[in-house]
Amino acid sequence: MPAESLPLIAAAYIRVSTEDQTEYSPEAQLKALRRYAAQNNMVLDDRYIFSDEGISGRKAEKRPGFMSMIAHAKSREHPFDVILVHKFDRFARSREDSVVYKSMLRRECNVRVISITESIEDDKFSVILEAMLEAMAEYYSINLSDEVKKGMTEKAARGGLQSSPAFGYCARENRLVPVPEEAAVVRQLFERFVAGAGYLDLAKWANSQGVRTHRGNPFENRTVEYLLQNPVYIGSLRWTPTGRARRDYHHPDTITVSGQHEPLISQELWEQAQKKALLLKASTPHRARSAQGKKHWLCGLVRCAACGSTLVAYPDRKSGQLYFKCLGYTHGTCTSQQHIRVDLLEASFLSRLQDDTLPSSGLQFTTVRAPSAENARLADLRRQLDLTSRKISRLREAFLAGAESVEDYAAAKRSLEARLADLRRQLEAQSPPPPEDPQLLLRRAILSTLQTLRSPHSSTGEKFSAASTLLSSCTFNRKPDPTLSITYRLTI
């Protein structure tokens, strides 16, 4: 049989983005591809039918069927000569992906991509035509996103449900339906708020009742604040098409319309809650930071031993004295009230540092290397070592996926392992010996930091910088006995 009459071995790639694309359903595409292969002297092998269903064509690496097809094409056997697609936009809707993968398939694998519904001849004009088709596909994809947003805006204007149900409701047939247990909590929150409870008090109350958000998280003060200002509970729906943060209740693009669901509270209770929320907002003073951005140099350095949240400085309303409090506790997510006067915590911190300068103290520390030409070289060697190790892992994955032959895999692996051994030798030869007495070096660093912290001429920023350079971590636990735990950072 003459070589030119031998049938081409074909692969098929099928992609459908959404279930409602009946015209491009997987079955319809495969049927058309088989018919085209039979009419054009091609053999479509069932082993080389690749598909991605319900997946966008914007990102190639997120399509497992597509990536498997590329791996087969790049294998040593090159098992097929052409890839058949229903339209070029099934192959890719990104011009970048389309150009990269098509050129790679032609250059490295001698595999062509053929659209069975878009006839393109093998001439110079076809290059322009194919580029136009790809550009149109990408434009369609981008325009589709805009059209979807328009449709969602129109749906919101008509009172349609746009997002996941608010706490207190579930969704049935695209309509909000009250959840009795959650609805009772919502009513309690509104009634307690109007009666005088604050956001934090309400968050703690909800958490004490074992209530959790729909995502399974405990309530925080901001969770309660958002809930109490959500008009869904009086039968309205609110949606912001610009994707603004949910706390931006009064954004000009926000749409609020009457919904088709049952309200959980009365209009009177809602108005009372909104009036109190406005009064709270107006009466809450703006806490301006100092010129250097911090109320105290310990801000941001000490954390709660119970939950790991930062201790934040708050002024006492009566005395004006600064106190450190657990941020998690103020949000209602931590049950441990780490509450201590700033001056007492500072005195405890300085005393602890002074004690740790004594030879009898045992120090906990982590070691880091200071920037230098030598350390930069060592860091570069470590990066190359890590990169080479990851290359070996990726090579093995490519081999298991069929993208590399046994011979190519073995040769590439030997080369990478030799490179890995050479990097390890260089790293071992250039690594400096560890300091003879790291604890002595650390005590010197603590003494130097103490001088800065105790100096009346040191600014808040200078003290914070000195302490943050010295500390790896610092936690405070008030009960049963006030305890300050410190892990130092040793820079060598």
Order of alpha helices (4+ residues) and beta strands (2+ residues): beta-alpha-beta-alpha-beta-alpha-alpha-beta-alpha-beta-beta-alpha-alpha-alpha-beta-beta-alpha-beta-beta-beta-alpha-beta-alpha-beta-alpha-alpha-alpha-alpha-beta-beta
